[in-house]
Amino acid sequence: MKRPPDGELRRWLGTQRWFGARDVDQITIDEFAAAPVEEGLEIAWWIVTAHGAHGPSDWLLAMARCQGAGPIEEVIRADGHLWFDALAHPVTAAHAVAMLGTGRHASLTSTWQDDEPLQLDDVGTQPRDQSNTTLTTSRHVLKVFRRLHPGRNPEIDIGAALRAAGNAHVPALVGWATLRTGSGEFDLLAVHRHVSGKDGFSLAVADAARFADGAAEQHFPGSAYELGIALGAVHADLGTALGEHAVPGYGADLSRRLLARLEAVADLTQLTPYLDTARTTFEDLAGARESMSVQRIHGDLHLGQTLFGDSGWALVDFEGEPRRPLTERSAPETVMRDIAGVLRSFDYAARWNSGSESLASEWASRNCRMFLEGYHLQQPDAVHRRVLDALVLDKALYEVAYEATYRPERIRIPLAAVAALCGR
C-alpha cells in the first residue's frame, strides 16, 4: 500500500495536536497492518519514528486512503486519492480499531475480558485528546496510545489491578492490544467499560462561577469531600494490589528531583522573581530524614481526569504524563503527587473565569480543605504537609511552563499560585 510522500506527511504531522514531536528532521515508517475495508477505502497502521533534536520517538498512526473528497481534514492528494487521519473520524476510526481488535498481524495480540463483544457501529471520537485518541461507544471507551513506549502501559497494569480489587471508583478494564516488534512490545490500545458522567473540571468551573455570583452551588464542596474519599480508596487498593514500601530519607531523593525540574523551567522570565524561594523550598526537603511510603499512583491527576455521575466519582486515564519515560511513569511515588494535582486543579477551576480574586481564593481553599478531609478519612497518615506543599509548588511551576508554551492567555492562573506559594 503506497503512502503519501514523506515530506507532506511530516509537514502534516507537525500540525497535529496529538503529535507531540516538534522540529522533526525526518521520519521513518514501519507498516505493520494494511487492508482494504470497503469499496474505495483502505486503512494502514504505521509506526512513525520521528527523528529530531531530542532523539527518536515512536508514534502510532492510522491513515485512511479513499477516492474523492468529503468532510474530512485533507493530508495530501496523490494518485487521485485523499489521505487523512483515520482515528479522527468515527466511521474510519471504527474500521481502524477493528483491525487491531481482530489481530490481523501475526505479531499483534488482543486480550478481551468482557462478557459482551466490542461493538463499533456507534463509535464517536473525543477531539480534545493530545498524545492519544479516545473513542466511545454506548458500552465501551477505547483509548489508542499514539505515543509508543516499549513495555506495559500503566493504563493496563493499573487497570487490571484495580479491576481485580473490585474498585468502584474506576471504569473496569476489559481489553487491550499489544504489538511485538524487534524493539520490544508496545501496548497500542486499552478498552474500559463506559461510565456516564461529566468531567469534574467542568462541574468545578460552573460551581465556582455560581459561588462568585452569590448563587447556590450544585455539587461542591460536598463533592470535593467525596472525591477525597474516592482517591483514598483507589490509593489503598493500588497499595495492596501492586505493593508499597517505605523509603528511608525519601526527602533527599525528592529534593534532588524537584530541583532538577526547577532548573528545566528556570529560563522563563516570568519565574525569575520566585526561583530563589522555590529552590530553598526544595532544598529544605533534603533535611526530612523520616521514611515515607511510596506506591503506584495515578501520576497525572486533576479534575479533568475525573467523572461525576449517578454512582459518584470515577477516576480515569491512569497512563501518567505521556511525555515522561515509561519507567518514570511506572515507578512508585508518594500519593501526595496525586493529591497536589487535585489541589492545583481546584485553584484552576476557581480562577478559570476572571473575577474577584478573594472569592476565587475562598472557593478554592474551602474545596481543597474538604477534599483533604475526605482523603484523610481513607488514609489518615498519608499526608506530610511540607512535602505536599513542595509538590503543589512544583506542579504550579510546571503549569507556568506549559501555559507559556500552549495557552499564554491562561498563564495568570499558575503564576498567581507560584507568587502566593513563594510568599510574594
C-alpha positions as CSV (number, residue, x, y, z in Angstrom):
1,M,0.0,0.0,0.0
2,K,1.5,3.3,-1.1
3,R,1.7,6.2,1.4
4,P,1.8,10.0,1.0
5,P,5.2,11.5,0.3
6,D,7.3,11.7,3.5
7,G,7.7,15.4,3.2
8,E,4.0,16.1,3.1
9,L,3.3,13.6,5.8
10,R,5.9,15.1,8.1
11,R,4.5,18.6,7.5
12,W,1.0,17.4,8.3
13,L,2.1,15.6,11.4
14,G,3.7,18.7,12.7
15,T,0.3,20.4,12.7
16,Q,-1.5,17.7,14.8
17,R,-2.2,18.5,18.4
18,W,-1.7,14.8,19.4
19,F,1.7,14.6,17.7
20,G,4.0,16.0,20.4
21,A,7.2,15.7,18.4
22,R,8.2,19.1,17.2
23,D,11.1,20.2,15.0
24,V,11.2,16.8,13.3
25,D,14.1,16.5,10.9
26,Q,12.9,13.3,9.3
27,I,10.5,10.4,9.8
28,T,10.8,6.7,9.1
29,I,7.7,4.5,8.8
30,D,7.2,0.8,9.5
31,E,4.0,-0.6,8.2
32,F,2.5,-3.4,10.4
33,A,-1.1,-3.7,9.1
34,A,-2.9,-2.5,6.0
35,A,-6.1,-3.7,4.4
36,P,-9.0,-2.6,2.2
37,V,-12.1,-2.2,4.3
38,E,-14.7,-1.3,1.8
39,E,-15.1,-0.1,-1.8
40,G,-12.6,2.8,-2.3
41,L,-11.3,2.8,1.2
42,E,-8.0,1.4,2.6
43,I,-6.5,1.8,6.1
44,A,-2.9,1.3,7.1
45,W,-1.4,1.2,10.6
46,W,2.1,2.6,10.8
47,I,4.7,3.1,13.5
48,V,6.2,6.5,12.7
49,T,9.7,7.2,14.2
50,A,10.2,10.9,14.4
51,H,13.9,12.0,14.4
52,G,14.6,15.4,15.9
53,A,16.8,17.3,18.3
54,H,15.7,15.2,21.3
55,G,16.4,11.9,19.6
56,P,13.9,9.4,18.0
57,S,10.4,8.9,19.3
58,D,7.8,6.4,18.2
59,W,4.2,7.3,17.3
60,L,1.2,5.2,16.1
61,L,-0.5,6.5,13.0
62,A,-3.6,5.1,11.3
63,M,-4.1,6.6,7.8
64,A,-7.1,6.2,5.5
65,R,-6.8,6.4,1.8
66,C,-10.0,7.0,-0.2
67,Q,-11.2,8.2,-3.5
68,G,-12.8,11.6,-3.8
69,A,-13.3,14.2,-1.1
70,G,-15.5,14.6,1.9
71,P,-16.0,16.5,5.2
72,I,-12.5,15.4,6.4
73,E,-9.2,17.1,7.0
74,E,-7.0,16.6,4.0
75,V,-3.5,15.4,4.3
76,I,-2.4,15.2,0.7
77,R,-3.9,14.2,-2.6
78,A,-1.9,11.6,-4.5
79,D,-2.9,9.4,-7.4
80,G,-6.4,10.7,-7.3
81,H,-6.8,9.6,-3.7
82,L,-7.3,11.6,-0.5
83,W,-5.3,10.7,2.7
84,F,-6.5,11.6,6.2
85,D,-6.2,10.6,9.8
86,A,-8.4,7.5,10.3
87,L,-8.7,8.0,14.0
88,A,-10.2,11.5,13.7
89,H,-13.4,10.4,12.2
90,P,-15.9,7.9,13.7
91,V,-16.5,5.7,10.6
92,T,-12.9,5.2,9.7
93,A,-11.9,5.0,13.4
94,A,-14.2,2.1,13.8
95,H,-12.5,0.3,10.9
96,A,-9.1,1.1,12.2
97,V,-9.8,-0.2,15.7
98,A,-11.4,-3.3,14.3
99,M,-8.2,-4.1,12.6
100,L,-6.4,-4.0,16.0
101,G,-9.1,-6.0,17.7
102,T,-9.1,-8.9,15.2
103,G,-5.3,-9.2,15.4
104,R,-4.7,-9.3,11.7
105,H,-1.0,-9.0,12.1
106,A,1.0,-12.0,13.3
107,S,2.8,-10.0,16.0
108,L,-0.4,-8.3,17.3
109,T,-2.2,-9.9,20.2
110,S,-5.5,-8.9,21.7
111,T,-6.9,-9.7,25.1
112,W,-10.6,-9.4,26.0
113,Q,-12.2,-9.8,29.4
114,D,-15.8,-8.6,29.0
115,D,-19.0,-10.6,28.7
116,E,-20.1,-8.5,25.8
117,P,-18.3,-8.2,22.5
118,L,-16.9,-4.9,21.3
119,Q,-19.5,-3.1,19.1
120,L,-18.2,-0.4,16.9
121,D,-21.3,0.6,15.0
122,D,-21.9,3.6,17.2
123,V,-18.4,4.8,17.7
124,G,-17.6,8.5,18.4
125,T,-14.4,10.4,18.9
126,Q,-13.2,12.8,21.5
127,P,-11.2,15.5,19.7
128,R,-9.7,17.1,22.8
129,D,-7.1,14.3,23.1
130,Q,-3.4,15.1,22.8
131,S,-1.0,12.2,22.8
132,N,-3.7,9.5,22.5
133,T,-7.1,9.2,20.8
134,T,-10.2,8.2,22.8
135,L,-13.2,6.6,21.1
136,T,-16.5,6.0,22.7
137,T,-19.4,3.6,22.2
138,S,-22.5,3.1,24.3
139,R,-20.8,0.2,26.1
140,H,-17.0,0.9,26.0
141,V,-14.3,3.6,25.9
142,L,-11.3,2.8,23.7
143,K,-8.0,4.6,24.1
144,V,-5.4,4.3,21.3
145,F,-1.9,5.2,22.6
146,R,-0.5,7.3,19.9
147,R,2.9,7.8,21.6
148,L,4.6,4.4,21.9
149,H,6.9,3.2,24.6
150,P,8.2,-0.4,24.9
151,G,6.8,-2.1,28.0
152,R,3.5,-2.3,29.8
153,N,1.5,0.9,29.7
154,P,0.4,1.9,33.2
155,E,-3.2,2.2,32.0
156,I,-3.2,-1.5,31.6
157,D,-1.3,-2.9,34.6
158,I,-3.0,-0.4,37.0
159,G,-6.4,-1.0,35.3
160,A,-6.0,-4.8,35.7
161,A,-5.0,-4.4,39.4
162,L,-8.0,-2.2,40.2
163,R,-10.4,-4.4,38.4
164,A,-9.1,-7.4,40.3
165,A,-9.6,-5.4,43.5
166,G,-13.2,-4.6,42.6
167,N,-12.6,-0.9,43.0
168,A,-15.8,1.0,42.4
169,H,-14.1,4.3,41.5
170,V,-12.5,3.4,38.2
171,P,-14.1,2.1,35.0
172,A,-13.3,-1.6,34.6
173,L,-10.5,-2.5,32.1
174,V,-11.9,-5.1,29.7
175,G,-9.3,-5.4,26.9
176,W,-6.1,-4.3,25.3
177,A,-3.9,-4.9,22.2
178,T,-0.1,-5.3,22.1
179,L,2.3,-5.3,19.2
180,R,5.6,-7.3,19.3
181,T,8.4,-5.8,17.3
182,G,12.2,-6.1,17.2
183,S,12.3,-3.1,19.5
184,G,10.1,-4.6,22.1
185,E,6.4,-4.9,23.0
186,F,4.2,-1.9,22.6
187,D,0.7,-1.6,24.1
188,L,-1.5,0.1,21.4
189,L,-5.0,0.1,22.8
190,A,-6.9,-0.2,26.1
191,V,-10.6,-0.7,26.4
192,H,-12.7,0.2,29.5
193,R,-16.4,-0.1,30.4
194,H,-18.2,3.1,29.6
195,V,-19.1,5.2,32.7
196,S,-21.6,8.0,32.3
197,G,-20.7,11.3,34.0
198,K,-19.5,14.8,33.4
199,D,-15.8,15.7,33.9
200,G,-15.1,17.2,37.3
201,F,-13.3,20.3,36.0
202,S,-16.4,21.5,34.1
203,L,-18.5,21.0,37.2
204,A,-16.0,22.8,39.4
205,V,-15.7,25.8,37.0
206,A,-19.5,26.1,36.9
207,D,-19.8,25.9,40.7
208,A,-17.0,28.4,41.2
209,A,-18.8,30.8,38.9
210,R,-22.1,30.3,40.8
211,F,-20.3,31.0,44.1
212,A,-18.8,34.2,42.7
213,D,-22.3,35.3,41.6
214,G,-23.7,34.6,45.0
215,A,-25.8,31.7,43.7
216,A,-26.2,28.2,45.2
217,E,-23.6,25.7,44.1
218,Q,-24.8,22.4,42.7
219,H,-22.0,20.0,43.6
220,F,-19.3,21.5,45.7
221,P,-17.9,21.5,48.4
222,G,-19.7,18.2,49.3
223,S,-18.4,16.6,46.1
224,A,-14.8,17.6,47.0
225,Y,-15.1,15.6,50.2
226,E,-16.4,12.6,48.2
227,L,-13.6,12.9,45.7
228,G,-11.1,12.8,48.5
229,I,-12.7,9.6,49.8
230,A,-12.7,8.1,46.3
231,L,-9.0,8.9,45.7
232,G,-8.1,7.5,49.1
233,A,-9.9,4.2,48.2
234,V,-8.1,4.0,44.9
235,H,-4.7,4.5,46.6
236,A,-5.5,1.9,49.2
237,D,-6.3,-0.7,46.6
238,L,-3.2,0.1,44.5
239,G,-1.0,-0.2,47.5
240,T,-2.5,-3.6,48.4
241,A,-2.5,-4.9,44.8
242,L,0.8,-3.6,43.5
243,G,2.7,-3.1,46.7
244,E,4.0,-0.2,48.8
245,H,7.2,0.2,50.7
246,A,8.8,2.8,53.0
247,V,11.9,4.7,51.7
248,P,14.3,6.0,54.3
249,G,15.3,9.6,53.8
250,Y,12.8,10.0,50.9
251,G,13.0,13.8,51.2
252,A,16.6,13.8,49.9
253,D,15.7,12.0,46.7
254,L,12.5,14.1,46.2
255,S,14.6,17.2,46.8
256,R,17.0,16.3,44.0
257,R,14.2,15.5,41.5
258,L,12.3,18.7,42.2
259,L,15.4,20.8,41.9
260,A,16.1,19.2,38.5
261,R,12.6,20.0,37.4
262,L,13.0,23.6,38.6
263,E,16.2,24.1,36.6
264,A,14.3,22.9,33.5
265,V,11.9,25.9,33.7
266,A,14.4,28.4,35.2
267,D,14.9,30.2,31.9
268,L,11.3,31.5,31.9
269,T,11.5,35.2,32.7
270,Q,8.0,35.1,34.4
271,L,9.5,32.8,37.1
272,T,12.7,34.8,37.8
273,P,11.3,36.5,40.9
274,Y,10.4,33.2,42.5
275,L,13.4,30.9,41.7
276,D,15.4,31.5,44.9
277,T,12.4,30.9,47.2
278,A,11.4,27.8,45.2
279,R,15.0,26.5,45.2
280,T,15.2,26.9,49.0
281,T,11.8,25.2,49.5
282,F,13.0,22.2,47.5
283,E,16.4,22.1,49.1
284,D,14.9,22.1,52.6
285,L,13.2,18.7,51.8
286,A,16.6,17.0,51.9
287,G,16.5,17.5,55.7
288,A,13.4,15.3,56.1
289,R,15.0,12.1,57.4
290,E,11.9,10.1,58.2
291,S,10.8,7.3,56.0
292,M,8.0,7.8,53.5
293,S,5.7,5.3,51.8
294,V,5.7,5.1,48.0
295,Q,3.5,3.1,45.7
296,R,1.9,3.1,42.3
297,I,-0.3,6.2,41.8
298,H,-2.4,7.9,39.0
299,G,0.5,10.1,38.1
300,D,-1.3,12.9,36.2
301,L,-4.4,13.5,38.3
302,H,-6.5,16.6,38.0
303,L,-10.2,17.3,37.9
304,G,-10.3,16.8,34.1
305,Q,-9.3,13.1,34.8
306,T,-12.4,12.5,36.9
307,L,-16.1,11.9,36.0
308,F,-19.0,12.6,38.3
309,G,-22.3,10.7,37.7
310,D,-25.1,8.9,39.4
311,S,-22.7,6.4,41.0
312,G,-20.4,9.2,42.3
313,W,-16.8,9.8,41.3
314,A,-14.8,7.8,38.8
315,L,-11.0,8.3,38.1
316,V,-9.8,7.8,34.5
317,D,-6.6,8.0,32.4
318,F,-4.1,6.1,34.5
319,E,-1.3,6.3,31.9
320,G,0.5,9.1,33.7
321,E,2.2,12.0,31.9
322,P,2.7,10.7,28.4
323,R,5.7,12.9,27.8
324,R,7.6,11.2,30.6
325,P,9.5,8.0,30.0
326,L,7.6,4.8,30.8
327,T,10.0,3.8,33.5
328,E,9.3,7.0,35.4
329,R,5.5,6.7,35.0
330,S,5.6,3.2,36.3
331,A,7.8,3.9,39.3
332,P,6.4,4.0,42.8
333,E,5.7,7.6,44.0
334,T,4.3,9.3,47.0
335,V,0.5,9.5,46.9
336,M,0.9,13.3,47.6
337,R,1.7,13.9,44.0
338,D,-1.8,12.9,43.0
339,I,-3.2,15.0,45.9
340,A,-1.2,18.0,44.7
341,G,-2.6,17.7,41.2
342,V,-6.2,17.8,42.5
343,L,-5.4,20.8,44.8
344,R,-4.0,22.7,41.9
345,S,-7.0,21.8,39.8
346,F,-9.4,23.4,42.3
347,D,-7.4,26.6,42.0
348,Y,-7.6,26.5,38.2
349,A,-11.4,26.0,38.4
350,A,-11.8,28.9,40.8
351,R,-9.8,31.3,38.6
352,W,-10.8,30.0,35.1
353,N,-13.2,32.9,34.6
354,S,-11.8,36.3,35.5
355,G,-13.5,37.7,38.6
356,S,-12.9,38.5,42.3
357,E,-9.6,37.2,43.5
358,S,-10.8,37.0,47.0
359,L,-13.9,35.0,46.1
360,A,-11.8,32.6,43.9
361,S,-9.3,32.1,46.8
362,E,-12.2,31.4,49.2
363,W,-13.8,28.9,46.9
364,A,-10.6,27.1,46.1
365,S,-9.4,27.0,49.8
366,R,-12.8,25.6,51.0
367,N,-12.8,22.8,48.4
368,C,-9.2,21.9,49.0
369,R,-9.8,21.6,52.7
370,M,-12.9,19.4,52.1
371,F,-11.0,17.2,49.6
372,L,-8.2,16.7,52.1
373,E,-10.7,15.8,54.9
374,G,-12.3,13.2,52.7
375,Y,-8.9,11.7,51.8
376,H,-7.8,11.7,55.5
377,L,-10.9,9.6,56.2
378,Q,-9.4,6.8,54.0
379,Q,-5.7,7.4,54.5
380,P,-5.3,9.1,57.9
381,D,-1.4,9.0,58.0
382,A,-0.5,9.6,54.3
383,V,-0.2,13.4,54.2
384,H,3.1,15.1,55.1
385,R,2.3,18.8,54.8
386,R,5.8,20.1,54.0
387,V,6.2,17.5,51.2
388,L,2.7,18.2,49.9
389,D,3.3,22.0,49.8
390,A,6.5,21.4,47.8
391,L,4.7,19.2,45.3
392,V,2.0,21.8,44.9
393,L,4.6,24.4,44.1
394,D,6.3,22.0,41.7
395,K,3.0,21.4,39.9
396,A,2.4,25.2,39.7
397,L,5.8,25.8,38.2
398,Y,5.2,23.1,35.6
399,E,1.9,24.7,34.8
400,V,3.5,28.1,34.2
401,A,5.9,26.5,31.6
402,Y,3.0,24.6,30.0
403,E,0.8,27.7,29.7
404,A,3.7,29.8,28.4
405,T,4.0,27.4,25.5
406,Y,0.5,26.4,24.7
407,R,-2.0,28.8,26.3
408,P,-0.3,32.1,27.2
409,E,-3.7,33.6,28.0
410,R,-4.0,31.3,31.0
411,I,-0.6,31.8,32.5
412,R,-2.0,34.2,35.0
413,I,-3.6,31.3,36.9
414,P,-0.5,29.2,37.8
415,L,1.7,32.4,38.0
416,A,-0.5,33.7,40.8
417,A,-0.2,30.4,42.6
418,V,3.6,30.5,42.4
419,A,3.6,34.0,43.7
420,A,1.4,33.1,46.7
421,L,3.3,29.9,47.4
422,C,6.6,31.8,47.4
423,G,5.2,34.4,49.7
424,R,5.2,37.2,47.1
